[in-house]
Amino acid sequence: MNERIIGAYKYRHFGNKGKVDKILQVLKEYRKTAKDIAKIQWNLFFKQGNFNEYNEVKNIKSKLSERYKQTCQSQLVGILESYISNRQNDFVEIVYNSSLDKDTKFILFVINKSKVWFNEKLQKAVLKDKKGKVIKELPINKYHYKLARKILKHTFKQNKFPSFKNISMNLDKKVMDIQKKKDGKAKSFDYWVSITTLEKRRPVYIPLKTNSYAEKLDGKFLNFIQVNEKDNDIEIRLVKELNKKEEYIPQTDILAIDIGLNPLFATDKGDLFGRCFKDYLIQLDAKITKRMQYLQKNNIKPSKDKKYKKLVQKFRDFLKSEINRIFNRIIEIYKPKVIVLEKLDFRSPDLSKRLNRLISNFGKRYINEKIERIKQFYGIEVIFINPAYTSQECSNCGYIDKDNRKDTHTFECKACGNKINAQVNGARNIFRRSSLGEITPYTSKKKVLQILVKQYLERYKGCNSAPCELLMNNPYYRDYLSNSKPLMCVE
Ligand SMILES: [Zn+2]
């Protein structure tokens, strides 16, 4: 894979209020124009099945120059395309898990992959082997297209269309220029950016101070900046393309990580990382809840309250830095070739609903961002496995039981007595499941249980099995056994 690694880094700016206001005006107009362009692009999509970065922008009413509109359009199309590509994945998951017959599934996959849901351009779904020989050829009819659209629209309902109300501007050379300080000039700023405004031929010049962290990173700056708004001021980010780490030599084949809250990470090798993570969150949660109560009592919107926003920001910073720190540490220690994770879901009954929501949203986002980095930087392969029952399964004997817990931290197996940290147990199950071909990320929860129960019963047929009484009192096994021949209960 030759993906590019792009990072955006904040540079402090020293533009005065007059200049800042002019850029904020541009941003406002930019967002408004983005909304209009999006409408046109969606129309194109529903007609043709794709967006067009080079669509004519002349007729779009806006105070922005033509060049600005083009810049805006290409940024937008990037966002829309990534939205659709995610929906295509949802589509595959839905069809895969459905009870449709094999051929219909195949036809739907072809329609989805070729993005012909709306224009019905294909008449046949063709499967070829590597040499180009046709293996399968099926006619696509109206019914398939209708079904495909229904599924796609369902994924739209589950995931709101991207909104451009708060986007930052990604400005390129068409509307922006950036100059580095000339050597020898002592009393000058490190960078100057000029940004086109709504007034023709009157760009504003904004001085920037360097960001030493970003400067040190191995890579090269792109002719590209991000401009966003924060508390009536602007934020400017420079964009850098980073170089891959060449010297990374894996030392561990597979490392499984269980991501939870207490600790934040556990590995199948038995280590626990971020043990104080949750305690700190509970403290912060109490502060946020208290502030929220105060705001509600006084009828103040949280978005208008500086203190509340500061607390939430503190939480986000903490979460992000912990995730980064621990991933880096784990990579440093084990140098894994493959990292196995389960689908992310952190939630804890010890935290308020609000914090659970925050941690679920931002935690997922930061972890996904970090994973992308890890893949790009080190070439580590990251695999997600099906998470069903990994917290109830014993990593020693495979027995599954809701009561396989001593307390929230300790896993204790009812069948074999294995006593182990609950998250390490989870990580070991994740590790094992990565090599279990029978269970894929798309296997339904019910089917996963069936497979695991069957495996357990087959493995422990006879003398080493759990007491019959235990199995017959466990609904997971009872249901399975009552549907099959009574092979276990001969004591
Ligand atoms: Zn066990």
Residues whose N, C-alpha, C, O or C-beta is under 5 A from the ligand:
A	BS01	ZN	C394 N396 C397 G398 Y399 C413 A415 C416 G417 N418
